[in-house]
Amino acid sequence: MSCLRCGKLMIWLNGSISHTHDNNYYECKNCKIKVIKRSDDTITEIEQ
């Protein structure tokens, strides 16, 4: 997933190819933001 602010690739924090999650957590090392992508494809930025 690309960062909402800078467009760089975000790190998938709870990722595993063999498991599916309802909520996926991502972090951008460049902007230092974290987001949640829910199963309905809504994306929410987590407050630090």
N, C-alpha and C positions, 0 to 999 in steps of 0.2 A: 504494500500500500504506500502511496506517496503522501508526504507531509502536506497538511492543509495550508501551511504558511510558506514554506520554502520550496516544496516540490521534490525534496530528496527522499530516497527510500527510507521507510521507517522500519524499526526492528519489531518483529512479532514476539511479544513477551511470553505468552502462554501457548505458543505454537507447537504443533506436532502434526505431521502429515497423516499419522495413523489415527488421530483423535479429532473429533469435531466438537466445537464449543458453541454455546449460544452467544456468548460475548467474547470477542477477541480483543486483546489489549495490545496496543502498539506504542512505541516511543520513538521520537526523533532525537537523535544525538546532536544534531545541528541546532535545532530550536529549543531543545530541552522540554518539549511538550509531550504529554501522554494522551491518548485517545482510546475510546471504546467503540468498537464496531459491533453492533448488535445483529442478531439473526435476520432482522427485517431491513438490513443495510443502512440503518440510521447511524450516524457518526457523532459522538459527543466528546468534546475536549474535557479532560479531567483537570480540575483546579489543583494547583500545586500547594 
